[in-house]
Amino acid sequence: MSETAQPQIARTTPCSVLVEAGKDYFWCACGRSGNQPFCDGSHKGSGLRPVRFSAEKTEWIWFCACKQTATPPFCDGSHKRLSAGS
């Protein structure tokens, strides 16, 4: 697939996750993972790749689940602009 591959919308609300300091997480960028908001390898062949996030401290993070964010892997409110038909 080309670099212009578009992700699927996994859900229209963000995922709140308690991350652990010093742990790496791989955010699903394609929207296909059954383990949202994290990658399960379902992106293979989609032209999209997961985004690595390294937690600096233990805290709650809002991860994007609509896959439309301009600040991956974090929610930036883009889900609020999705049409009801998406």
DSSP file (Angstrom, degrees, kcal/mol; ACC not computed):
  #  RESIDUE AA STRUCTURE BP1 BP2  ACC     N-H-->O    O-->H-N    N-H-->O    O-->H-N    TCO  KAPPA ALPHA  PHI   PSI    X-CA   Y-CA   Z-CA
    1    1 A M              0   0    0      0, 0.0    46,-0.1     0, 0.0    44,-0.1   0.000 360.0 360.0 360.0 158.4    0.0    0.0    0.0
    2    2 A S    >   -     0   0    0      1,-0.1     3,-1.3    44,-0.1     0, 0.0  -0.242 360.0-103.8 -79.8 170.5    1.1    3.6   -0.5
    3    3 A E  T 3  S+     0   0    0      1,-0.3    -1,-0.1    45,-0.0    44,-0.0   0.583 116.5  70.4 -70.3  -8.5    2.2    6.0    2.2
    4    4 A T  T 3   +     0   0    0      2,-0.1    -1,-0.3    44,-0.0    44,-0.1   0.204  68.8 142.8 -92.8  16.1   -1.2    7.7    1.9
    5    5 A A    <   -     0   0    0     -3,-1.3    42,-0.0    42,-0.2    41,-0.0  -0.290  45.2-136.9 -56.4 138.4   -3.0    4.7    3.5
    6    6 A Q        -     0   0    0     42,-0.0     2,-0.1    40,-0.0    -1,-0.1  -0.835  12.4-125.4-103.4 136.9   -5.8    5.8    5.7
    7    7 A P        -     0   0    0      0, 0.0     2,-0.3     0, 0.0    24,-0.2  -0.379  22.6-115.3 -75.6 157.4   -6.4    4.2    9.1
    8    8 A Q        -     0   0    0     22,-3.4     2,-0.8    -2,-0.1     3,-0.1  -0.641  30.8-110.5 -84.3 149.4   -9.7    2.7   10.2
    9    9 A I        -     0   0    0     -2,-0.3    57,-0.2    77,-0.2     3,-0.1  -0.750  31.2-172.6 -81.9 113.1  -11.6    4.4   13.0
   10   10 A A        -     0   0    0     55,-1.4     2,-0.3    -2,-0.8    56,-0.2   0.904  67.8 -24.4 -74.9 -42.0  -11.4    1.9   15.9
   11   11 A R        -     0   0    0     54,-1.2    -1,-0.3    -3,-0.1    54,-0.1  -0.962  55.7-120.0-162.9 163.8  -13.8    3.9   18.1
   12   12 A T  S    S+     0   0    0     -2,-0.3    70,-0.1    -3,-0.1    54,-0.1   0.204  91.7  63.3-100.7  15.8  -15.0    7.5   18.4
   13   13 A T  S    S-     0   0    0     52,-0.0    -2,-0.0    67,-0.0    -3,-0.0  -0.978  87.1-106.9-133.5 150.2  -13.8    8.1   22.0
   14   14 A P        -     0   0    0      0, 0.0     2,-0.5     0, 0.0    50,-0.2  -0.222  28.8-118.6 -72.4 166.1  -10.2    8.0   23.4
   15   15 A C  E     -A   63   0A   0     48,-2.8    48,-3.2     2,-0.0     2,-0.6  -0.929  17.0-149.0-108.3 122.5   -8.8    5.3   25.5
   16   16 A S  E     +A   62   0A   0     -2,-0.5     2,-0.4    46,-0.2    46,-0.2  -0.821  24.6 177.1 -91.2 123.3   -7.7    6.1   29.0
   17   17 A V  E     -A   61   0A   0     44,-2.6    44,-2.6    -2,-0.6     2,-0.9  -0.989  32.1-133.8-132.6 134.0   -4.7    3.9   30.1
   18   18 A L  E     -A   60   0A   0     -2,-0.4    42,-0.2    42,-0.2     2,-0.2  -0.782  33.3-161.3 -83.8 108.0   -2.6    3.8   33.2
   19   19 A V  E     -A   59   0A   0     40,-2.7    40,-1.2    -2,-0.9     2,-0.4  -0.605  10.9-127.0 -92.5 154.0    0.9    3.5   31.8
   20   20 A E    >   -     0   0    0     -2,-0.2     3,-2.0    38,-0.2    35,-0.3  -0.847  28.2-104.6-105.1 133.9    3.9    2.4   33.8
   21   21 A A  T 3  S+     0   0    0     -2,-0.4    35,-0.2     1,-0.3    36,-0.1  -0.253 104.7  16.3 -53.3 134.1    7.1    4.3   34.1
   22   22 A G  T 3  S+     0   0    0     33,-2.9     2,-0.3     1,-0.3    -1,-0.3   0.400  98.1 120.0  83.6  -1.9    9.9    2.9   32.0
   23   23 A K    <   -     0   0    0     -3,-2.0    32,-2.5    32,-0.2     2,-0.4  -0.750  56.3-136.1 -99.1 143.7    7.6    0.7   29.9
   24   24 A D  E     -C   54   0B   0     -2,-0.3     2,-0.3    30,-0.2    30,-0.2  -0.778  19.0-169.4 -95.8 141.8    7.3    1.0   26.1
   25   25 A Y  E     -C   53   0B   0     28,-3.0    28,-3.2    -2,-0.4     2,-0.6  -0.949  14.9-144.6-127.3 148.3    3.9    0.9   24.4
   26   26 A F  E     -C   52   0B   0     -2,-0.3    13,-3.1    26,-0.2     2,-0.3  -0.916  17.9-148.7-119.8 105.2    3.1    0.5   20.7
   27   27 A W  E     -CD  51  38B   0     24,-3.0    24,-2.1    -2,-0.6     2,-0.4  -0.523  19.9-117.6 -76.2 132.1    0.0    2.5   19.8
   28   28 A C        +     0   0    0      9,-2.7    -1,-0.1    -2,-0.3    39,-0.1  -0.575  32.8 177.0 -70.0 120.4   -2.0    1.1   16.9
   29   29 A A  S    S+     0   0    0     -2,-0.4    -1,-0.2     1,-0.1    20,-0.1   0.583  73.7  57.5 -98.8 -14.6   -2.0    3.6   14.0
   30   30 A C  S    S-     0   0    0    -23,-0.1   -22,-3.4    18,-0.1    -1,-0.1   0.717  94.6-132.2 -92.6 -21.6   -4.0    1.6   11.6
   31   31 A G  S    S+     0   0    0    -24,-0.2     5,-0.1     6,-0.1    -3,-0.0   0.453  80.6 103.1  85.4   0.4   -7.2    1.1   13.7
   32   32 A R        +     0   0    0      3,-0.0     4,-0.1     2,-0.0   -23,-0.0   0.663  46.9 113.0 -90.0 -17.7   -7.3   -2.7   12.9
   33   33 A S        -     0   0    0      1,-0.1     3,-0.4     2,-0.1     6,-0.1  -0.229  56.7-151.8 -61.4 140.6   -6.0   -4.0   16.3
   34   34 A G  S    S+     0   0    0      1,-0.2    -1,-0.1     3,-0.0     5,-0.1   0.376  94.0  64.9 -87.0   2.7   -8.3   -6.0   18.5
   35   35 A N  S >  S-     0   0    0      3,-0.5     3,-2.3     2,-0.0    -1,-0.2  -0.296  96.4-141.9-119.4  44.6   -6.2   -4.7   21.4
   36   36 A Q  T 3  S+     0   0    0     -3,-0.4    29,-0.1     1,-0.4     3,-0.1  -0.196  76.0  18.4 -56.5 140.8   -7.0   -0.9   21.2
   37   37 A P  T 3  S+     0   0    0      0, 0.0    -9,-2.7     0, 0.0    -1,-0.4  -0.955 120.6  67.2 -91.4  13.7   -5.3    1.4   21.6
   38   38 A F  B <  S-D   27   0B   0     -3,-2.3    -3,-0.5   -11,-0.3   -11,-0.3  -0.595  84.4 -99.6-101.9 157.8   -2.3   -0.8   21.2
   39   39 A C        +     0   0    0    -13,-3.1   -13,-0.1    -2,-0.2    -1,-0.1  -0.414  29.5 174.8 -71.9 139.2   -0.9   -2.8   18.3
   40   40 A D        -     0   0    0     -2,-0.1    -1,-0.1     0, 0.0    -4,-0.0   0.182  64.1 -93.8-123.9  12.2   -1.5   -6.5   17.9
   41   41 A G  S >  S+     0   0    0      1,-0.0     3,-1.5    -8,-0.0    -2,-0.1   0.413  90.0 125.2  92.9  -1.4    0.2   -6.8   14.5
   42   42 A S  T 3   +     0   0    0      1,-0.3    -3,-0.0     3,-0.0   -14,-0.0   0.613  57.1  77.1 -67.5 -11.5   -3.0   -6.3   12.4
   43   43 A H  T > > +     0   0    0      2,-0.1     3,-3.3     3,-0.1     5,-0.5   0.658  62.1 125.7 -72.5 -15.5   -1.4   -3.4   10.5
   44   44 A K  T < 5S+     0   0    0     -3,-1.5     5,-0.1     1,-0.3     0, 0.0  -0.200  82.4  10.8 -52.6 125.0    0.7   -5.8    8.4
   45   45 A G  T 3 5S+     0   0    0      3,-0.1    -1,-0.3   -44,-0.1    -2,-0.1   0.367 103.3  99.7  87.7  -4.0    0.0   -5.0    4.7
   46   46 A S  T < 5S-     0   0    0     -3,-3.3    -2,-0.2     2,-0.3     3,-0.1   0.677  89.0-123.3 -87.0 -17.9   -1.8   -1.8    5.6
   47   47 A G  T   5S+     0   0    0     -4,-0.4     2,-0.3     1,-0.4   -42,-0.2   0.453  80.1 105.5  85.2   0.5    1.1    0.6    4.8
   48   48 A L      < -     0   0    0     -5,-0.5    -1,-0.4   -42,-0.1    -2,-0.3  -0.827  53.7-157.5-113.7 154.0    0.8    1.9    8.4
   49   49 A R        -     0   0    0     -2,-0.3    -5,-0.0    -3,-0.1     0, 0.0  -0.939  24.2-102.4-129.8 151.4    3.0    1.3   11.4
   50   50 A P        -     0   0    0      0, 0.0     2,-0.5     0, 0.0   -22,-0.2  -0.256  32.2-123.9 -68.0 160.9    2.5    1.5   15.1
   51   51 A V  E     -C   27   0B   0    -24,-2.1   -24,-3.0    22,-0.0     2,-0.3  -0.930  19.8-132.3-110.2 126.1    3.9    4.4   17.1
   52   52 A R  E     -C   26   0B   0     -2,-0.5     2,-0.4   -26,-0.2   -26,-0.2  -0.594  21.7-172.6 -79.0 135.0    6.2    3.7   20.0
   53   53 A F  E     -C   25   0B   0    -28,-3.2   -28,-3.0    -2,-0.3     2,-0.6  -0.995   7.9-160.2-128.6 124.2    5.5    5.5   23.3
   54   54 A S  E     -C   24   0B   0     -2,-0.4     2,-0.4   -30,-0.2   -30,-0.2  -0.919  18.6-135.4-106.5 115.5    7.9    5.3   26.2
   55   55 A A        -     0   0    0    -32,-2.5   -33,-2.9    -2,-0.6   -32,-0.2  -0.547  17.1-171.6 -73.5 124.5    6.3    6.2   29.6
   56   56 A E  S    S+     0   0    0     -2,-0.4     2,-0.3   -35,-0.2    -1,-0.2   0.747  73.5   9.2 -85.4 -26.5    8.5    8.5   31.6
   57   57 A K  S    S-     0   0    0    -36,-0.1     2,-0.6   -37,-0.1    -1,-0.2  -0.970  87.4 -92.5-147.6 162.0    6.3    8.2   34.7
   58   58 A T  S    S+     0   0    0     -2,-0.3     2,-0.3   -38,-0.1   -38,-0.2  -0.680  70.7 124.8 -77.6 119.8    3.3    6.2   35.9
   59   59 A E  E     -A   19   0A   0    -40,-1.2   -40,-2.7    -2,-0.6     2,-0.4  -0.981  64.5 -85.5-166.2 165.5    0.2    8.1   34.9
   60   60 A W  E     -A   18   0A   0     -2,-0.3     2,-0.4   -42,-0.2   -42,-0.2  -0.714  43.8-170.4 -82.9 132.0   -3.1    8.1   33.1
   61   61 A I  E     -A   17   0A   0    -44,-2.6   -44,-2.6    -2,-0.4     2,-0.8  -0.965  21.0-136.7-124.2 140.0   -2.8    8.9   29.4
   62   62 A W  E     -A   16   0A   0     -2,-0.4    13,-2.1   -46,-0.2     2,-0.3  -0.866  26.3-164.1 -95.8 107.2   -5.6    9.5   26.9
   63   63 A F  E     -AB  15  74A   0    -48,-3.2   -48,-2.8    -2,-0.8    11,-0.3  -0.725  23.8-109.7 -91.9 140.9   -4.6    7.6   23.7
   64   64 A C        +     0   0    0      9,-2.4    11,-0.1    -2,-0.3   -52,-0.1  -0.453  34.7 174.1 -67.4 136.9   -6.4    8.4   20.4
   65   65 A A  S    S+     0   0    0     -2,-0.2   -55,-1.4   -54,-0.1   -54,-1.2   0.501  73.9  64.3-118.3 -13.9   -8.7    5.6   19.2
   66   66 A C  S    S-     0   0    0    -56,-0.2   -54,-0.1   -57,-0.2    -2,-0.1   0.669  93.9-139.5 -83.1 -15.3  -10.2    7.4   16.2
   67   67 A K  S    S+     0   0    0    -58,-0.1   -58,-0.0     6,-0.1     8,-0.0   0.680  76.7 103.8  67.2  20.7   -6.7    7.4   14.5
   68   68 A Q        +     0   0    0      3,-0.0    -1,-0.1    14,-0.0   -59,-0.0   0.373  46.3 129.1-108.4   1.0   -7.3   11.0   13.2
   69   69 A T        -     0   0    0      1,-0.1     6,-0.1     2,-0.1     5,-0.0  -0.170  52.7-150.9 -61.0 147.9   -5.1   12.8   15.8
   70   70 A A  S    S+     0   0    0      1,-0.2    -1,-0.1     4,-0.1     5,-0.1   0.441  96.0  54.0 -91.5  -3.5   -2.4   15.3   14.7
   71   71 A T  S >  S-     0   0    0      3,-0.5     3,-2.1     2,-0.0    -1,-0.2  -0.424  97.7-135.9-128.7  57.4   -0.5   14.3   17.8
   72   72 A P  T 3  S+     0   0    0      0, 0.0     3,-0.1     0, 0.0   -43,-0.0  -0.283  80.0  17.2 -59.6 138.9   -0.1   10.5   17.8
   73   73 A P  T 3  S+     0   0    0      0, 0.0    -9,-2.4     0, 0.0     2,-0.2  -0.963 114.6  77.2 -95.5   9.8   -0.4    8.6   20.0
   74   74 A F  B <  S-B   63   0A   0     -3,-2.1    -3,-0.5   -11,-0.3     2,-0.2  -0.484  81.8-109.3 -88.1 148.4   -2.3   11.1   22.1
   75   75 A C        +     0   0    0    -13,-2.1   -13,-0.1    -2,-0.2    -1,-0.1  -0.538  31.1 177.2 -68.7 133.4   -5.9   12.2   21.7
   76   76 A D        -     0   0    0     -2,-0.2    -1,-0.1   -13,-0.0   -13,-0.0   0.193  59.6 -95.2-120.1  12.1   -6.2   15.8   20.4
   77   77 A G  S >  S+     0   0    0      3,-0.0     3,-2.0     1,-0.0     4,-0.4   0.488  83.5 134.0  89.6   3.4  -10.0   15.9   20.3
   78   78 A S  G >   +     0   0    0      1,-0.3     3,-1.9     2,-0.2     4,-0.4   0.805  62.2  69.9 -57.3 -29.7  -10.2   15.0   16.6
   79   79 A H  G >  S+     0   0    0      1,-0.3     3,-0.9     2,-0.2    -1,-0.3   0.759  87.4  65.8 -60.4 -23.6  -12.9   12.5   17.4
   80   80 A K  G <  S+     0   0    0     -3,-2.0    -1,-0.3     1,-0.2    -2,-0.2   0.715  98.9  52.9 -70.5 -20.0  -15.3   15.4   18.1
   81   81 A R  G <  S+     0   0    0     -3,-1.9    -1,-0.2    -4,-0.4    -2,-0.2   0.480  83.2 111.4 -94.0  -4.2  -15.1   16.4   14.4
   82   82 A L  S <  S-     0   0    0     -3,-0.9     2,-0.1    -4,-0.4    -3,-0.0  -0.449  71.5-118.1 -71.9 142.0  -16.1   13.0   13.0
   83   83 A S    >   -     0   0    0     -2,-0.1     3,-1.9     1,-0.1    -1,-0.1  -0.415  22.9-112.2 -76.1 158.4  -19.4   12.8   11.4
   84   84 A A  T 3  S+     0   0    0      1,-0.3    -1,-0.1     2,-0.1    -2,-0.1   0.738 116.1  61.7 -61.1 -23.1  -22.1   10.5   12.9
   85   85 A G  T 3         0   0    0      1,-0.2    -1,-0.3     0, 0.0    -3,-0.0   0.485 360.0 360.0 -84.0  -2.5  -21.8    8.4    9.8
   86   86 A S    <         0   0    0     -3,-1.9    -1,-0.2   -74,-0.0   -77,-0.2   0.477 360.0 360.0 -77.3 360.0  -18.1    7.5   10.3
